Amino acid sequence: MSAANWGTGQLLGVVDTGVNPTHPSFATGQVSQTLSTCAAVSFRCSNGFRDDNSHGTAVAAIAAGNKPFAWNASYGGYTTTAGSVISVAPNANIVAKKVLNASGSGYSTDVANGVRKAADAGASVINVSITYGNTADMVAAINYAASKGAFIVWAGGNSNVALLNGANTNGLTAQAISRLVFVGSVSPTNAKSSFSNTPGSGKLVNTNGQATGYSLRWLVAPGESILAPYTTAGTGTWSYWSGTSMAAPVVSGSLLLLQSAWPILKTRGTSIDLLLATATDLGPAGADSTYGVGLVNLGRAFQPYGTLSVTRANGSTIALSSLTGSMISSGALGSMASVQSKLASYTALDTYLRNFTVNLSGLIKSPAAKASLNALPTNVNKGPRAIKLADGRELAYWQGPSDSPRDHLGEFGFNEELASQRQQGFAMFTDASGTSIAMGYGYPAQYAFTRAMTGDENLAWLSHDSALPDLMNLSQGGALVAAGLPLSQSLRFAASWSNTAATEAGRNGNWSPSWATPEAQGIQLGMNYQLTQMFSTGVKIGALTEQHGLLGSTYDTHSAMSLGRNNSMSYAATLGMRLSANHHLLFEGGYARTSAAQADGLFAGTSRIRSTFWSASYQQTKLLVPRDRLTLSLRQPLRVSQGNINVTSTMIAEDGEAYLVHESASLRPDGRELEQRITYALPTGKLSDMTLQASYRKDANNIQGDNDASVGMIWSTRF
C-alpha cells in the first residue's frame, strides 16, 4: 500500500533457512548483513546466515521483495506482469536468523533461539514458516519475543490435520497470545488448500488459565503456486511455491504495511487484532475450525474500523457521525476560509486509534448572498407616519402586517410559521421639550435610536435607508425600546434596548434548526451635540450579547462547533451635516471589541476580536415631488480586522500516539465588502408608495471575489 510507503521503517525477522542478501529480488542493503546471523544451536552454519536451501529466501521475497519481476508469467490461477513488484511490503528491511540446515531440518531449540535472536535484533514482525510445536522452549521464545514488542506469524503446517492434532498450548502469556497468529493456506478461489492444516478445536491457554481457541488466532492467505526465488538453482531462478510457508509471509507483509502506516498498532500491540477483525469470513459464520477467522483482507484493514471520532478541546471524543451542528458564518467573519482550511484536513481516529484525514470544512456554511429575485426588502419604505400635536408634540407610528416570506428571500433562518403570527408595529412620542420615547416590534431599531439621539427626522431616515452597518444591527427584528432626552439646547442623550425576533424550540417552519436564527440583545447609549446649525456630532457606545453566535454567526450551543455565549462592545462616532433643508449627509465609523471566548468542542475558543465599520450617506428630499426621497450610501459593514480562533487539532507522535494541540486560525476575512446603494422613494398616491433600489457589493459578505449587483422595486398601498 502506497499509503504505508510500502513498509518503510519496518524490520522483518525471517526465522528460516537463511536469506541470500544479494538476490536480485532485494534492494542493496535491504537484508541486513550486520544483524543477520546463524541462530542454530544444534548444528554449525557453514555458510553463515546465507540461504543454502532456497526456502528462507522465498519466504523473505514474498513478504518484502523489492525489485520488479522481469517477465510476464501465468500459472496456478495467478498472473504476473513484467515490471510489477510481487511482494507485499517491498520497502521493509529484513533480518535473517538461520535455524534450519540445507535440507530444511532443525530442532525446536534452534527455532526457539532464532525467534529470540530476531526479537533482539529489533524485528517488529517475525515470520516463522516452520512446523509449530508447543514445546517449553518454543513457548518461552514466543513469550520473550512478545515482551520485546514483536508480532509472531507462524505457518499453520502442511499435513492436512488440525493444528497439533487438537492438543492445547499451555504457558503463553496473554500478551504473547495477542501478538501471535497462525496462517493456513487457500487456493486462488479461496478454498482451503488440500495440504493445509486447520485450527481444529485446540486452544491457547495463558498463564492465568484463560483459553483462546486456535481458530480465533488463525487467518488464511494465498499459499498455492506463489512465485518466489529458487536461489539454490541460480541467482535469476524463480519457481512456484506452495504451502502455508508461503501464506504466512503474506500476513507478515500485511502487518509491516499496517505498522508503517500507523505506528500506533505496534505501540498498542494491536496489529494482528486488526487483521483478524477485518478478515473476510469464509466457511460457517464466525471463527470456525477450518478457516479460523477468515481470509486476510488488506484492503479492508486499511479502511477505518469501527467508529471514527474526533477529539474535543477538553479531551473527550465525539463520533464523527454525531457532528451534526454546523456553524453558519456571518458577513463580519466572511467565509472563515482560514478555519475551513484547517477543518478540511482534520484528524479523526478509529477504534484502533489510527489516524485518518477527514474533511470537516462543510460544518461551516458561508453566509448566503442576497436573493436576486427582488433584492429590495419590503420594509424599506415602511417609515412611520407623524402626527403633529398641540404645543409642538409629535406622535410617530407605524403598524405593519406580519412578515412575508418575500421579505426574507434567501434568509436561512427565517421562520415563516412563527413570523405569520407576529405583528409588527412602532410608536414614538415626542413632547414639547424634545424628550422622546419609542417602542416597537419588528421595526429597525436604528431609526428609533438615531431619532432619539439626534432629534432629527432626516438623519433618522438616513440611518433607516442606508442600514448603518454597525454591531448593534445584530440585535434587530424583535422588541425595541428607545428614549431621547435633551440635556441642553445643543446636547441630547439617548438610550435603547433591542433584541432579535423570538425563535421557537426545535425546528422552524422551513425545517431549519432553531439555532440558525440569530438570538441577541443589545443596549446602546449615545450623545449628540449640535455644533452649529449645519453640523452635529455624536458618540455611541453599545453592548451586545449573543446567545449562540459570534458577530452574527450562529451555531448550536450543544454542538462541537459551539463558541458559547459572546459579549461585544462597540464604539462609534457620527457626523451629521444639514446642507440645506432638503440635503443631508451622515458619516459614521467605529469599531467593536468582542471578549475572548472559551470552548471545549472543535474550537478551544477565540482571542479578543476587533471589528470595524463605517458608512457615508447622502439624502435629498423633494427632488421631483414634495414627498420623495433620494438616498445614496457607501458603506463597509461590520468586518473583523483582528482576532483568532483556536482550532483543536490531533497530532500524531512518532510512536503513533495522538496528542492535542490548539492551532490558531485568523478570523479576518479574505475580502472587504464595500457596498454602493441608491434608493429612491416616491409617493404615487395619498396611500401608496413606490421604492426603487439598486446596489453593488464588492466582496459581498467579505468574501474575496464574490461581487454582486441587484435592482429591486416595491409598490405598496394602504387601505
C-alpha positions in Angstrom: 0.0 0.0 0.0 1.5 3.3 -1.0 -0.3 4.9 1.9 2.1 2.9 4.1 5.1 3.9 1.9 5.3 0.2 1.2 6.5 -0.8 4.6 9.3 1.8 5.1 10.8 1.8 8.6 9.8 -1.8 9.4 12.1 -4.7 10.1 11.0 -8.3 9.2 12.6 -11.1 11.0 12.8 -14.3 8.9 13.4 -17.4 11.1 14.1 -20.0 8.4 16.9 -21.5 6.3 18.6 -18.1 5.9 18.3 -15.5 3.2 20.5 -14.8 0.2 21.1 -11.0 0.6 22.4 -10.4 -2.9 19.5 -12.0 -4.7 18.0 -9.6 -7.4 14.6 -9.6 -5.6 16.1 -7.5 -2.8 17.4 -3.9 -2.9 21.0 -3.3 -2.0 21.3 -3.4 1.8 17.7 -4.4 2.3 18.8 -7.6 4.0 20.9 -6.6 6.9 24.3 -8.4 6.8 25.1 -6.9 10.3 22.1 -8.1 12.1 21.5 -11.4 10.2 23.2 -14.4 11.9 23.1 -18.1 12.2 20.9 -18.8 15.2 21.1 -22.6 15.1 22.4 -24.3 18.3 22.2 -28.0 17.1 24.4 -27.6 14.1 27.1 -25.3 12.6 26.2 -23.0 9.7 28.9 -23.5 7.2 27.5 -20.7 5.0 26.7 -18.2 7.9 23.2 -16.8 7.7 23.1 -17.2 3.9 20.5 -19.5 2.5 21.6 -22.8 1.1 18.1 -24.3 0.8 16.0 -21.6 -1.0 13.1 -21.7 1.4 14.0 -18.8 3.5 14.8 -16.5 0.6 11.5 -17.4 -1.0 9.7 -16.5 2.2 11.5 -13.2 2.6 10.9 -12.3 -1.0 7.1 -13.0 -0.7 6.9 -10.7 2.3 9.3 -7.9 1.3 11.0 -8.5 -2.1 11.9 -5.1 -3.6 12.8 -5.4 -7.2 10.3 -5.7 -10.1 9.7 -9.1 -11.7 11.3 -9.2 -15.2 8.8 -11.3 -17.2 5.1 -12.0 -17.8 4.0 -15.2 -16.0 0.8 -17.0 -15.6 0.4 -20.2 -13.5 -1.9 -21.8 -11.0 -4.6 -19.1 -11.2 -2.3 -16.1 -10.9 -0.9 -13.8 -13.5 2.2 -11.7 -13.1 3.0 -8.7 -15.4 6.6 -7.8 -16.2 7.8 -4.8 -14.2 5.5 -5.4 -11.3 6.7 -5.9 -7.7 5.1 -9.1 -6.4 5.8 -8.8 -2.7 3.6 -7.2 0.0 5.9 -4.7 1.7 8.9 -4.1 -0.7 10.4 -1.2 1.3 10.7 -3.1 4.6 14.1 -4.2 5.8 14.9 -7.9 6.5 17.0 -9.6 9.2 17.7 -13.3 8.7 18.0 -15.8 11.5 19.1 -19.1 10.1 17.8 -22.1 12.2 17.4 -24.9 9.5 20.2 -26.6 7.6 20.4 -27.1 3.8 17.9 -30.0 3.9 15.4 -27.8 5.9 15.9 -29.6 9.2 16.4 -28.3 12.7 15.3 -28.7 16.2 12.8 -26.8 18.4 15.8 -25.4 20.3 17.1 -23.9 17.0 13.8 -22.3 16.1 13.3 -21.0 19.6 16.7 -19.4 19.6 16.0 -17.9 16.2 12.8 -16.3 17.5 14.7 -14.8 20.4 17.5 -13.5 18.3 15.1 -11.9 15.8 13.4 -10.1 18.7 16.8 -8.9 20.0 17.6 -7.6 16.5 14.5 -5.4 16.7 12.2 -7.2 14.3 8.7 -5.8 14.6 7.3 -8.9 12.8 8.8 -12.3 13.0 7.8 -14.8 10.3 8.2 -18.5 11.2 7.3 -20.7 8.2 8.3 -23.8 10.2 6.2 -26.5 11.8 4.8 -25.3 15.1 5.5 -27.1 18.3 4.2 -26.4 21.8 7.4 -27.3 23.5 8.5 -25.4 26.6 11.4 -23.7 24.7 9.1 -22.7 21.9 6.5 -21.2 24.3 9.2 -19.4 26.2 10.7 -17.9 23.0 7.2 -16.6 21.9 6.7 -15.0 25.3 10.1 -13.4 25.1 9.6 -12.0 21.6 6.2 -10.6 22.5 7.7 -8.9 25.6 10.1 -7.2 23.2 7.2 -5.8 21.2 7.4 -8.2 18.2 4.4 -9.9 16.5 4.9 -13.6 15.6 3.4 -15.0 12.4 3.5 -18.8 12.3 2.7 -21.1 9.4 -0.1 -23.5 10.2 1.5 -26.6 8.7 1.0 -28.8 5.6 -0.3 -32.1 6.9 -4.0 -31.5 6.4 -4.8 -32.1 10.0 -5.9 -30.0 12.9 -3.0 -28.0 14.5 -1.2 -30.3 17.0 -4.0 -32.8 16.3 -6.1 -30.8 18.7 -3.6 -30.5 21.6 -3.6 -27.3 23.6 -0.6 -25.0 24.1 0.0 -24.0 27.7 2.2 -21.3 29.2 1.8 -18.4 26.9 1.2 -15.0 28.4 -1.9 -13.0 27.5 0.4 -10.5 25.8 2.0 -13.3 23.7 -1.3 -14.6 22.5 -2.4 -11.2 21.4 0.8 -10.9 19.3 0.6 -14.4 17.8 -1.3 -15.6 14.7 -1.3 -18.8 12.7 -1.8 -18.9 9.0 -3.4 -21.6 6.8 -3.4 -21.7 3.0 -6.1 -21.2 0.5 -6.3 -21.7 -3.3 -6.8 -18.8 -5.8 -10.6 -19.5 -5.4 -10.3 -19.1 -1.6 -10.9 -22.8 -0.9 -8.8 -24.5 1.7 -5.6 -25.9 0.2 -5.6 -29.7 0.3 -2.4 -29.8 2.2 -3.2 -27.0 4.7 -3.6 -27.7 8.4 -6.7 -26.3 10.2 -7.1 -24.7 13.6 -9.2 -27.5 14.8 -10.6 -27.3 18.3 -7.3 -26.8 20.2 -6.7 -23.8 22.5 -4.0 -21.5 23.7 -4.2 -21.5 27.5 -2.4 -18.5 29.0 -0.6 -18.3 32.3 -3.8 -17.2 34.1 -5.7 -20.3 32.8 -7.8 -18.4 30.2 -8.2 -20.3 27.0 -8.3 -18.9 23.4 -9.2 -21.2 20.6 -6.6 -21.6 17.8 -9.5 -20.7 15.4 -9.6 -17.2 17.0 -5.9 -16.6 16.2 -6.0 -18.2 12.7 -6.0 -16.5 9.3 -5.8 -17.9 5.9 -3.9 -16.4 2.9 -3.0 -17.5 -0.7 -0.5 -20.3 -0.4 -0.6 -22.1 -3.8 1.6 -21.5 -6.8 3.2 -18.4 -5.3 6.0 -17.1 -7.5 9.3 -16.6 -5.5 13.1 -17.1 -5.9 14.6 -20.5 -6.0 18.1 -19.3 -5.2 20.0 -22.6 -5.0 19.1 -23.2 -8.7 20.7 -20.0 -9.7 20.6 -16.3 -8.9 17.9 -15.5 -11.5 15.9 -18.6 -11.0 12.3 -18.4 -9.8 9.8 -21.1 -9.0 6.2 -21.6 -8.0 6.0 -22.5 -4.3 3.0 -23.9 -2.4 2.5 -24.4 1.4 1.4 -22.5 4.5 5.1 -21.3 4.4 4.0 -19.1 1.5 0.8 -17.9 3.1 2.5 -16.8 6.3 4.7 -14.1 4.7 1.6 -12.6 3.0 0.3 -12.0 6.5 3.7 -10.8 7.8 4.0 -8.3 4.9 0.5 -7.1 5.7 1.5 -6.4 9.3 4.5 -4.5 8.1 2.4 -2.2 5.8 -0.1 -1.5 8.6 2.6 -0.7 11.1 4.4 1.6 8.7 1.2 3.5 8.1 0.1 3.5 11.7 2.8 3.1 14.3 0.1 3.1 17.0 -0.7 -0.5 16.0 2.8 -1.6 17.1 2.8 0.7 20.1 -0.5 -0.6 21.4 0.2 -4.2 20.2 -3.0 -4.4 18.1 -1.7 -5.1 14.6 -2.7 -8.7 14.4 -6.0 -8.0 16.2 -6.8 -5.5 13.3 -6.1 -8.1 10.6 -8.3 -10.6 12.5 -11.1 -8.1 12.8 -11.1 -7.1 9.1 -10.7 -10.6 7.7 -13.2 -11.9 5.1 -15.2 -14.6 6.7 -15.1 -18.0 4.9 -17.0 -21.2 5.7 -19.5 -21.1 8.6 -20.3 -17.7 10.0 -17.7 -16.5 12.6 -14.5 -18.2 13.5 -14.5 -21.9 12.6 -12.3 -24.9 12.8 -11.4 -24.9 9.1 -10.7 -21.2 8.1 -10.3 -19.7 11.5 -11.3 -16.1 11.4 -11.1 -16.0 7.6 -9.1 -14.6 4.7 -6.7 -11.7 5.3 -8.2 -8.6 3.7 -5.6 -5.9 3.5 -7.9 -3.5 1.6 -10.4 -3.6 4.4 -7.7 -3.3 7.0 -6.7 0.0 5.5 -10.2 1.4 5.9 -11.4 2.9 9.2 -12.6 0.3 11.6 -15.5 0.9 13.9 -16.4 4.5 14.8 -14.4 7.4 13.6 -14.2 10.0 16.2 -12.6 13.4 16.8 -11.3 14.8 20.0 -12.7 17.9 21.6 -10.7 20.6 23.4 -11.5 19.1 26.8 -10.0 15.7 25.7 -13.3 13.9 25.3 -14.2 12.3 22.0 -17.2 12.6 19.8 -18.3 10.3 17.0 -17.9 11.8 13.5 -21.4 10.8 12.7 -22.6 13.0 15.7 -21.1 16.2 14.2 -24.5 17.5 13.0 -24.3 21.0 14.5 -22.9 23.3 11.9 -21.8 26.9 12.1 -23.4 29.5 9.8 -20.8 32.2 9.3 -21.7 35.9 9.1 -20.7 38.8 6.9 -18.4 40.0 9.7 -16.5 36.8 9.5 -16.7 36.2 5.8 -16.3 32.5 4.7 -13.9 31.8 7.6 -11.5 30.5 4.9 -8.6 30.0 7.3 -10.7 28.0 9.7 -12.2 25.9 6.9 -8.7 25.1 5.5 -7.8 23.6 8.9 -11.0 21.6 9.1 -10.6 20.4 5.6 -7.7 18.1 6.7 -8.9 17.2 10.2 -7.7 14.2 12.0 -10.1 11.5 13.2 -9.3 8.3 15.0 -10.9 4.9 14.5 -11.4 2.2 17.1 -7.8 1.1 16.8 -6.7 4.8 17.4 -5.5 5.0 13.8 -5.5 8.5 12.3 -7.5 9.2 9.2 -7.9 12.6 7.5 -11.4 13.8 7.1 -12.9 16.9 5.6 -15.0 18.8 8.1 -15.0 22.2 6.3 -18.6 21.6 5.4 -19.5 22.2 9.0 -19.0 25.9 8.3 -21.6 27.3 5.9 -20.7 30.6 4.3 -23.3 33.5 4.5 -25.7 33.3 1.7 -25.8 36.1 -1.0 -28.8 38.2 -1.2 -31.7 36.8 -3.2 -31.5 38.2 -6.8 -35.3 37.8 -7.5 -36.0 41.1 -5.8 -33.3 42.3 -3.6 -35.3 45.1 -2.1 -36.9 44.2 1.3 -40.5 45.4 1.6 -39.8 47.3 4.8 -37.6 49.9 3.1 -40.5 52.3 2.7 -42.1 51.5 6.0 -41.4 54.8 7.5 -43.5 56.0 10.4 -46.3 58.4 9.9 -46.1 61.6 12.0 -49.0 63.4 13.6 -48.2 66.9 14.8 -50.0 67.6 18.1 -50.5 70.8 20.0 -47.6 72.6 21.7 -45.1 71.0 19.4 -45.7 67.5 20.5 -45.5 64.7 17.9 -46.7 61.1 17.6 -45.0 58.9 15.0 -46.4 55.5 14.4 -46.4 52.6 12.0 -48.3 49.3 12.0 -47.5 46.6 9.5 -48.6 43.2 8.5 -46.9 40.1 9.6 -43.7 39.2 7.8 -43.9 37.8 4.4 -41.5 35.1 3.0 -40.8 37.7 0.3 -39.3 40.0 3.0 -36.8 37.3 3.8 -35.8 35.8 0.5 -32.5 33.8 0.9 -32.6 34.1 4.6 -31.5 30.8 6.1 -33.2 31.1 9.5 -36.5 32.7 8.5 -39.4 31.1 10.4 -42.4 31.6 8.2 -44.8 29.9 10.6 -43.7 32.0 13.5 -43.5 35.2 11.5 -47.1 34.8 10.3 -48.3 35.0 13.9 -46.1 38.0 14.8 -47.5 41.5 14.4 -45.1 44.4 13.7 -45.5 47.9 14.9 -43.8 51.1 16.1 -44.7 54.2 18.0 -42.7 57.2 19.1 -43.9 60.1 21.2 -42.0 63.4 21.5 -43.1 66.1 23.9 -42.7 69.9 23.6 -39.3 69.8 25.3 -37.9 67.3 22.8 -38.0 64.3 25.1 -38.9 61.2 23.1 -39.9 57.6 23.9 -40.3 54.9 21.4 -41.4 51.3 21.5 -41.9 48.7 18.7 -41.5 45.2 17.5 -40.1 44.1 14.2 -39.1 47.6 13.2 -35.4 48.6 12.5 -34.0 49.8 15.8 -31.5 52.2 14.2 -34.3 54.6 13.2 -35.6 54.8 16.7 -32.2 55.2 18.3 -30.9 57.8 15.8 -34.1 59.8 16.0 -33.9 59.7 19.8 -30.3 60.7 19.9 -30.3 63.5 17.3 -33.9 64.6 17.4 -33.6 64.9 13.6 -36.1 63.0 11.4 -33.9 63.3 8.3 -30.9 61.8 10.0 -33.1 59.0 11.3 -34.3 58.3 7.8 -30.7 58.2 6.6 -29.9 55.5 9.2 -33.0 53.7 8.2 -32.5 53.8 4.4 -28.7 53.1 4.4 -28.9 50.4 7.1 -25.9 51.6 9.0 -23.6 48.6 9.3 -22.6 48.7 12.9 -22.6 46.0 15.6 -26.0 46.9 17.0 -27.7 45.9 13.8 -27.2 42.4 15.1 -29.9 42.9 17.7 -32.9 44.0 15.5 -36.1 42.4 14.4 -37.6 41.8 17.8 -38.7 44.2 20.5 -37.2 47.7 20.9 -37.3 50.5 23.4 -35.6 53.9 22.9 -35.6 57.2 24.7 -34.1 60.5 24.0 -33.6 63.4 26.4 -32.4 67.0 25.7 -29.7 67.9 28.3 -29.4 71.4 26.8 -30.4 73.3 23.7 -27.5 71.7 21.9 -26.9 68.4 23.7 -29.0 65.2 23.6 -28.7 61.9 25.4 -30.3 58.7 24.2 -30.6 55.0 25.2 -32.1 52.0 23.6 -32.6 48.3 24.1 -33.5 45.9 21.3 -33.4 42.2 20.6 -33.8 39.8 17.7 -37.0 38.1 16.8 -38.1 35.2 19.0 -37.4 31.7 17.9 -39.3 28.6 18.6 -37.9 25.4 20.1 -37.0 22.5 17.8 -37.2 23.5 14.2 -38.9 26.3 12.4 -41.4 26.3 9.7 -38.8 25.9 6.9 -37.3 22.9 8.7 -34.1 24.8 9.5 -32.7 24.3 13.0 -33.8 26.9 15.6 -30.2 27.8 16.3 -29.8 29.0 12.8 -31.9 32.1 13.7 -29.7 34.7 15.5 -30.6 35.4 19.1 -29.1 38.5 20.5 -29.9 41.6 22.6 -28.2 44.9 22.7 -28.1 48.1 24.8 -27.0 51.4 23.3 -26.1 54.8 24.8 -25.5 57.9 22.8 -24.8 61.6 23.0 -25.3 64.1 20.2 -24.1 67.7 20.1 -25.3 70.3 17.7 -22.1 72.2 16.8 -23.8 74.7 14.5 -27.0 74.9 12.6 -25.2 72.9 9.9 -23.1 70.4 11.9 -23.9 67.9 14.6 -21.6 65.2 16.0 -22.3 62.3 18.3 -20.7 59.3 20.1 -22.3 55.9 20.7 -21.5 53.0 22.9 -23.2 49.7 22.5 -23.2 46.4 24.3 -24.3 43.2 22.5 -24.9 39.7 23.9 -25.3 36.8 21.5 -26.7 33.6 22.9 -25.5 31.1 20.3 -23.5 33.2 17.9 -20.4 35.3 17.3 -20.7 38.6 15.4 -23.8 37.4 13.6 -22.7 33.8 13.0 -24.8 31.2 14.6 -24.3 27.6 15.9 -25.8 25.0 18.1 -24.8 25.7 21.7 -24.6 22.0 22.4 -22.6 21.1 19.3 -18.8 20.6 18.8 -18.9 23.9 16.8 -20.1 26.0 19.7 -18.3 29.1 21.0 -20.8 29.6 23.7 -22.2 33.0 24.6 -20.4 36.1 23.4 -20.3 39.7 24.6 -19.2 42.6 22.4 -18.8 46.4 22.9 -19.0 48.9 20.1 -17.7 52.5 20.0 -18.8 54.8 17.2 -18.7 58.5 16.2 -21.2 60.2 13.9 -21.1 63.5 12.0 -24.3 64.9 10.6 -24.4 67.7 8.1 -27.5 69.7 7.2 -26.5 71.2 3.9 -30.0 72.7 3.4 -33.5 71.9 4.4 -33.6 69.2 1.8 -30.0 68.0 1.7 -28.3 65.9 4.5 -25.1 64.0 5.0 -24.4 61.4 7.7 -21.0 59.9 8.4 -20.4 57.1 10.9 -17.5 55.0 11.8 -16.3 52.9 14.7 -15.1 49.6 15.9 -16.2 46.8 18.2 -14.4 44.6 20.6 -15.5 41.1 21.4 -14.3 39.4 24.5 -12.2 36.2 24.3 -14.3 33.0 24.4 -13.6 29.6 25.8 -15.0 26.4 24.3 -14.5 22.7 24.5 -15.5 21.5 21.1 -13.5 21.5 17.8 -12.8 25.1 18.8 -10.9 25.8 22.0 -12.0 29.4 22.0 -11.2 32.7 20.5 -8.8 35.6 21.2 -10.2 39.1 21.8 -11.6 40.2 18.4 -11.7 43.7 16.9 -14.1 44.7 14.2 -14.6 47.9 12.2 -17.4 49.5 10.3 -18.2 52.8 8.6 -20.7 54.4 6.2 -21.3 57.7 4.4 -24.9 58.6 3.3 -26.5 61.4 1.5 -30.2 62.2 1.3 -32.1 64.7 -0.7 -35.8 65.2 -0.3 -38.3 67.0 -2.6 -36.1 66.0 -5.6 -39.1 65.8 -8.0 -42.2 66.0 -5.8 -42.7 67.2 -2.3 -42.6 63.8 -0.5 -40.0 61.9 -2.5 -36.6 60.9 -1.1 -33.3 60.0 -2.7 -30.6 58.3 -0.7 -27.0 57.5 -1.8 -24.8 55.5 0.5 -21.3 53.9 0.6 -20.5 51.6 3.4 -18.2 48.9 4.8 -20.3 46.6 7.0 -19.0 45.1 10.2 -15.8 43.3 9.4 -13.3 41.5 11.7 -9.9 43.3 11.4 -8.1 41.4 14.1 -8.7 38.1 16.0 -8.0 34.4 16.0 -9.8 31.2 16.8 -8.1 28.2 18.3 -8.9 25.1 16.4 -8.4 21.8 18.3 -6.2 19.5 16.3 -5.0 16.0 16.8 -1.3 15.4 16.1 0.4 12.1 15.8 3.7 11.4 17.6 6.4 9.2 16.2 5.1 6.2 18.1 1.6 6.8 16.7 0.1 8.1 19.9 -2.3 11.0 19.4 -2.0 14.3 21.3 -3.9 17.6 21.2 -2.7 21.0 20.1 -4.6 24.2 19.5 -3.8 25.8 16.2 -4.5 29.4 15.7 -6.5 30.5 12.6 -7.2 34.1 11.7 -10.8 35.2 11.7 -10.0 38.1 9.4 -12.0 37.7 6.2 -10.1 37.5 2.9 -12.3 40.1 1.4 -13.5 43.6 2.3 -17.1 44.3 1.5 -17.9 47.8 0.0 -21.5 48.4 -0.9 -22.8 51.3 -3.0 -26.5 51.8 -2.8 -29.1 54.2 -4.3 -32.6 54.3 -3.1 -35.5 56.4 -4.4 -38.8 56.6 -2.6 -41.7 58.2 -4.5 -45.3 58.7 -3.3 -47.7 57.5 -6.0 -50.8 58.5 -4.2 -52.1 59.5 -0.9 -51.9 56.0 0.5 -49.4 54.4 -1.9 -45.7 54.5 -2.4 -43.1 53.1 -4.8 -39.5 52.5 -3.8 -36.7 51.7 -6.3 -33.3 50.5 -5.1 -30.1 49.4 -6.8 -26.9 48.3 -5.2 -23.5 46.9 -6.0 -21.4 45.0 -3.5 -17.7 44.3 -3.9 -16.5 41.2 -1.9 -20.1 40.6 -0.7 -20.2 39.2 2.8 -16.4 40.0 3.0 -15.7 37.0 0.7 -13.0 37.9 -1.8 -14.1 38.0 -5.4 -17.8 37.5 -4.5 -19.3 40.5 -6.2 -23.0 41.1 -6.8 -25.4 43.7 -8.1 -29.1 43.9 -7.5 -32.1 46.0 -8.6 -35.5 46.0 -6.9 -38.8 47.7 -6.9 -41.6 47.7 -4.4 -45.0 49.3 -4.7 -47.2 49.3 -1.6 -50.6 50.7 -0.8 -52.7 51.0 2.3 -56.4 50.7 2.6 
